Amino acid sequence: YKIRGLIIVTRNTVYIVGTFDTKSQELLFVRDLLKQKNLNVISVDVSTSKNTDPRADISPQDVAKLHPLGLNNVFTGDRGTAVSAMALALINFLTSKKDLAGVIGLGGSGGTALISPALQKLDIGVPKIIVSTMASGNIAPYVGTSDICMIYSVTDICGLNPILEKILSNAACSLQGMIDNDYRPKPSTKPVIGLTMFGVTTPCVETVQKYLQDQRNCLIFHATGTGGKTLEKLADGGHFEGVLDITTTEVADLLMGGVLSAGDDRLGAFIRNEIPYVGSCGALDMVNFGAPSSVPERYQDRLFYEHNPHVTLMRTTASENQQMAKWIGNKLNQFKVPPRFLIPMAGFSALDAKGQAFYDQEADAQFIKTLENTVNKNVTLIKLPYHINDPEFSKALADNYLDLTQRK
């Protein structure tokens, strides 16, 4: 079943994916566990060495021939290009399978990089697990905007041992549990909208949600870079009536080198799909870094706020606010459906309030002035004498969204 883009699994085959030339023992161990659970299992060998293991149901050649340029473009003899090419072939292989109930992959750094792009292409809700030596580090490149479950292997995946066997068995049982899950969410009877939120804009977004919840199904996305990308991916998929992009802080990270950038295509999906858009400048007063030691040397003399031991916030300057305003304004000018952008004159976040660490009306004023000078007549700017977390500002956001969608 497919309910508003959410896949409810009714298929019957589990695919187990990995490089049999280096991890056959572990792959066969998981295969046997899954078969003992009365699951139909197909093992897929994605080795790039041209070695064929007859114990795999699908050979590397079977996968490689689905590369757009043919299997000769996969078995190049160069590990880097071969892994990238096999990853592309695996995308075509897995996305073509109509019987796919779930996928489990095993890998080190190379195997995880090879397997994860294909799992990212599968629909949300399809069970997908990767047991990886890389799962204890930065897993953002492997998970992307998908719902991949990554499990750290603890030991290297290089021969079975009691620790790895327990972890692999847990992974197999987890996959079975996901597949057996027959929960059927009810289809939304209300139009679905996307909202963006940060900790420092939470009161605003929660109040907007309360105003709209009787008329709209509100999906809230944490503006952590991946959150913005996920919102835009779903917008490209046609899942939203419109967007309340209250927290555009990812633009600050994009332009100033923070760690929570959503990339240069931020706002692009809304432009392409011509959906109603109401935006604001939530948390544009800050750039996100990791621990204090991770802040680039060029910023050492700036104003910082330690959000927690792992997150350091840097206050944006007047010139940086000008830069952000130009970037956002040029994006707003590309909308075909006239967008609205609401500006809270009393502050952009919980930290940008009178008496708080990032309160800087001069910096905010530079954003407002530059945005006014950048946007064209197609864009409606609305300046309000409130802080972003004031209930009056939330009501204005909700009212403008409803008015805009009614006009459309």
C-alpha positions in Angstrom: 0.0 0.0 0.0 1.1 3.6 -0.6 -0.4 6.3 1.7 0.7 9.8 0.8 4.2 8.5 -0.1 4.5 6.2 2.9 5.2 2.7 1.9 3.4 0.0 3.9 5.3 -3.2 3.1 3.2 -6.1 1.7 6.1 -7.6 -0.4 7.7 -10.9 0.5 11.5 -10.9 -0.2 14.4 -9.7 1.9 17.6 -8.7 0.0 20.9 -9.0 1.8 23.7 -7.1 0.2 27.5 -7.1 0.6 30.8 -7.9 -1.0 31.1 -11.7 -1.0 34.8 -11.6 -1.8 35.5 -10.1 1.6 32.4 -10.8 3.8 30.9 -14.0 2.6 31.0 -15.7 6.0 29.1 -12.9 7.7 26.6 -12.4 4.8 25.8 -16.2 4.8 25.4 -16.1 8.6 22.7 -13.4 8.3 21.1 -15.1 5.3 20.7 -18.3 7.3 19.2 -16.4 10.3 16.7 -14.8 8.1 15.7 -18.0 6.4 15.2 -19.6 9.8 12.6 -16.9 10.4 10.7 -18.2 7.3 11.6 -15.2 5.2 12.3 -15.4 1.5 15.9 -14.2 1.2 18.0 -13.3 -1.9 21.7 -12.6 -1.4 23.3 -10.0 -3.6 27.0 -9.9 -4.2 28.4 -6.4 -5.1 32.1 -7.3 -5.1 34.1 -5.2 -7.6 36.9 -7.7 -7.9 35.2 -9.8 -10.6 35.4 -12.8 -8.3 32.1 -14.7 -8.4 30.9 -16.6 -5.3 28.5 -19.3 -6.3 26.8 -19.1 -2.9 25.4 -15.7 -3.7 22.0 -15.7 -5.5 22.8 -12.6 -7.5 26.3 -12.3 -8.9 28.3 -9.0 -9.2 27.9 -9.3 -13.0 24.1 -9.5 -12.6 24.2 -6.2 -10.7 26.9 -4.5 -12.8 25.0 -5.0 -16.1 22.4 -2.5 -14.8 24.9 0.3 -14.9 23.8 2.8 -17.5 27.0 2.2 -19.5 27.2 -1.5 -18.9 29.2 -3.8 -16.7 32.6 -2.9 -18.3 32.2 0.5 -16.6 32.0 -1.2 -13.2 35.0 -3.6 -13.3 37.6 -0.9 -14.0 40.4 -2.3 -11.9 40.4 0.9 -9.8 38.7 0.5 -6.4 37.4 4.0 -6.2 35.7 4.2 -9.6 34.5 0.6 -9.3 32.8 1.2 -6.0 31.1 4.4 -7.3 30.0 2.6 -10.5 28.7 -0.5 -8.6 26.8 1.8 -6.3 25.0 3.3 -9.3 24.2 -0.2 -10.6 22.9 -1.3 -7.2 20.5 1.7 -7.2 19.0 0.4 -10.5 18.9 -3.1 -9.2 17.1 -2.6 -5.9 14.7 0.1 -7.1 13.5 -2.3 -9.9 12.5 -5.0 -7.4 8.8 -5.2 -7.0 9.0 -8.0 -4.4 11.3 -6.1 -2.0 10.1 -6.3 1.6 13.3 -5.1 3.2 17.1 -4.8 2.8 20.0 -5.5 5.0 23.6 -4.6 4.1 27.0 -5.3 5.7 30.1 -3.2 5.1 33.2 -1.4 6.1 33.9 2.1 4.8 33.9 1.0 1.1 30.9 -1.4 1.4 28.8 1.2 3.3 29.6 3.8 0.7 28.6 1.4 -2.0 25.3 0.1 -0.4 23.9 3.2 1.2 23.1 5.2 -2.0 20.7 2.5 -3.2 19.0 2.3 0.2 18.5 6.0 0.2 16.6 5.7 -3.0 14.0 3.3 -1.5 10.8 4.7 -0.3 10.3 5.9 3.3 8.9 3.1 5.3 10.7 0.2 3.5 12.8 -1.5 6.2 16.5 -0.9 5.5 19.4 -1.7 7.8 23.2 -1.4 7.4 25.6 -3.0 9.9 28.7 -1.0 9.5 32.1 -0.2 11.0 31.3 3.4 10.1 28.1 3.6 12.2 29.7 5.2 15.2 31.0 8.2 13.3 29.4 10.8 11.1 26.7 8.8 9.4 25.0 11.7 7.6 26.6 10.8 4.2 25.2 7.3 4.5 21.7 8.0 5.8 21.1 11.2 3.9 17.3 12.1 3.9 16.2 8.4 4.2 15.1 6.3 7.2 18.1 3.9 7.1 18.9 2.2 10.4 22.6 1.9 10.9 24.1 -0.5 13.5 27.7 -0.2 14.6 29.4 -3.6 14.2 31.8 -2.9 17.2 34.4 -5.3 15.8 35.5 -5.2 12.2 33.4 -7.3 9.8 36.3 -9.6 9.2 35.3 -13.1 10.4 32.7 -14.2 12.9 33.1 -13.8 16.6 30.7 -13.9 19.6 30.3 -10.1 19.6 29.7 -9.7 15.9 27.4 -12.7 15.8 25.2 -11.2 18.5 25.1 -7.9 16.6 24.3 -9.5 13.3 21.5 -11.6 14.9 20.1 -8.4 16.5 20.1 -6.8 13.1 18.4 -9.8 11.5 15.7 -9.8 14.2 15.2 -6.0 13.8 14.6 -6.4 10.1 12.1 -9.2 10.7 10.3 -7.0 13.3 10.1 -4.2 10.8 8.7 -6.5 8.1 6.2 -8.1 10.4 5.0 -4.7 11.5 1.5 -4.4 10.0 0.6 -0.9 11.4 -1.5 1.0 8.9 -1.4 4.8 9.5 -4.7 6.4 8.5 -4.5 8.6 5.4 -4.6 12.3 6.2 -7.9 13.9 5.5 -6.3 17.4 5.7 -3.8 19.0 3.4 -0.2 18.4 4.5 2.2 21.3 5.0 5.8 21.4 6.0 7.2 23.6 8.7 10.9 24.3 9.8 11.9 24.5 13.4 15.0 25.0 15.6 15.2 24.8 19.4 15.3 28.6 19.5 12.2 28.9 17.4 10.2 26.1 19.0 7.6 28.3 20.8 6.8 30.0 17.5 6.4 26.8 15.5 4.4 25.0 18.1 2.0 27.9 18.3 1.6 28.0 14.5 0.9 24.3 14.6 -1.9 24.8 17.2 -3.5 27.5 15.1 -3.4 25.3 12.0 -3.9 21.8 13.3 -7.7 21.7 12.8 -7.3 22.6 9.1 -3.8 21.2 8.2 -1.7 18.2 8.9 1.6 19.8 10.0 4.9 18.0 9.4 7.7 19.7 11.4 11.3 19.4 10.2 14.3 20.2 12.4 16.5 22.7 10.5 19.7 20.7 10.9 20.8 20.6 7.3 19.4 17.1 6.8 16.0 18.4 8.0 15.9 21.0 5.3 17.0 18.6 2.6 14.3 16.1 3.7 11.6 18.8 3.6 12.7 19.8 0.1 12.9 16.1 -1.1 9.3 15.6 0.0 8.3 18.8 -1.6 9.8 17.6 -4.9 7.8 14.4 -4.4 4.5 16.4 -4.3 3.7 15.7 -0.6 2.9 19.2 0.5 0.2 21.7 -0.1 2.6 24.4 0.9 5.4 25.3 3.3 5.8 27.6 6.4 9.6 28.0 6.3 9.8 29.7 9.6 13.4 28.7 10.4 15.8 29.5 7.5 19.0 29.2 9.7 20.5 26.6 7.3 21.3 29.5 5.0 23.6 31.0 7.6 25.5 27.7 7.8 25.7 27.4 4.0 27.2 30.9 3.6 29.4 31.0 6.7 30.7 27.4 6.7 28.6 26.0 9.6 27.9 22.3 10.1 24.1 22.4 9.4 23.9 23.6 5.8 21.2 22.2 3.7 23.1 23.1 0.5 22.7 25.7 -2.2 19.4 24.3 -3.4 17.6 25.4 -0.2 14.2 26.8 -1.3 14.7 25.3 -4.7 12.0 22.6 -4.4 9.4 25.2 -3.5 10.3 27.2 -6.5 10.3 24.3 -8.9 7.0 22.9 -7.6 5.2 26.3 -7.4 3.7 25.7 -4.0 2.5 28.4 -1.5 5.4 29.6 0.6 5.5 31.7 3.7 9.0 32.2 5.1 10.7 34.0 8.0 14.2 34.6 9.4 14.2 32.1 12.2 17.6 31.7 13.8 19.5 33.6 11.1 21.3 35.2 14.0 23.5 32.1 14.4 25.9 29.8 12.7 26.3 26.2 14.1 29.6 24.5 14.8 30.5 21.5 16.9 32.5 21.5 20.1 34.4 24.8 20.6 37.6 23.3 19.3 35.9 22.8 15.9 35.3 26.5 15.2 37.5 27.7 12.3 40.4 29.8 13.3 39.2 32.8 11.3 36.2 33.1 13.7 38.1 32.9 17.0 37.3 36.6 17.9 33.6 36.3 17.4 30.7 36.1 19.9 29.8 32.5 20.8 27.2 30.7 22.8 27.8 27.1 24.0 24.4 25.5 23.4 25.8 22.2 24.7 29.2 20.5 24.8 28.8 19.4 21.2 27.1 22.5 19.7 28.7 26.0 19.6 26.7 28.9 18.2 28.3 31.9 16.6 26.4 35.3 16.3 26.1 36.5 12.7 27.4 40.0 12.0 25.8 42.9 10.2 27.7 42.1 7.0 26.8 38.5 7.2 23.2 39.4 7.6 23.5 41.5 4.4 24.9 38.4 2.6 22.1 36.2 3.8 19.4 38.7 2.9 20.8 38.9 -0.7 20.8 35.2 -1.0 17.3 34.7 0.4 16.0 37.7 -1.6 17.3 36.3 -4.9 15.7 33.0 -4.1 12.3 34.6 -3.3 12.5 36.5 -6.6 12.4 33.2 -8.5 9.0 32.1 -7.1 6.2 32.0 -9.6 3.6 31.7 -6.9 4.1 35.0 -5.0 5.7 34.2 -1.7 5.4 36.0 1.6 8.2 36.6 4.1 7.4 37.8 7.6 10.0 39.6 9.6 9.9 39.8 13.5 11.4 43.2 14.2 12.1 42.4 17.9 14.4 39.4 17.2 15.0 36.3 15.2 15.4 33.6 17.9 15.3 32.9 21.6 18.9 34.1 21.9 18.1 37.2 19.8 15.8 38.8 22.4 16.3 41.8 24.7 18.7 40.8 27.5 19.8 37.6 25.7 23.3 36.7 24.4 22.7 37.3 20.7 20.5 40.4 20.9 21.8 42.8 18.1 19.2 45.0 16.5 21.8 46.6 14.3 22.7 43.3 12.7 19.1 42.4 12.3 18.4 45.8 10.7 21.0 45.1 8.1 19.2 41.9 7.1 15.9 43.7 6.9 17.1 46.7 4.9 19.1 44.5 2.5 16.2 42.1 1.9 13.9 45.1 1.2 16.4 46.3 -1.4 16.8 42.9 -3.0 13.3 41.5 -3.5 11.1 42.3 -6.5 7.4 43.3 -6.5 6.3 39.7 -6.7 7.5 39.2 -3.1 5.4 40.4 -0.1 7.5 41.4 2.9 5.6 41.9 6.1 7.4 43.6 9.1 5.8 43.1 12.5 6.7 44.6 15.8 7.1 41.3 17.5 9.7 38.8 18.6 9.7 35.6 16.5 8.5 33.6 19.6 5.6 36.0 20.4 2.2 34.4 19.9 1.1 37.4 17.8 3.8 36.6 15.3 2.8 33.0 15.2 -0.8 34.0 14.5 0.4 36.3 11.7 2.3 33.4 10.1 -0.7 31.1 10.3 -3.1 33.7 9.0 -0.9 34.6 6.1 -0.5 31.0 5.1 -4.2 30.4 5.1 -4.8 33.6 3.1 -2.1 32.6 0.6 -3.5 29.1 0.0 -7.0 30.4 -0.3 -5.9 32.9 -2.9 -4.1 30.1 -4.8 
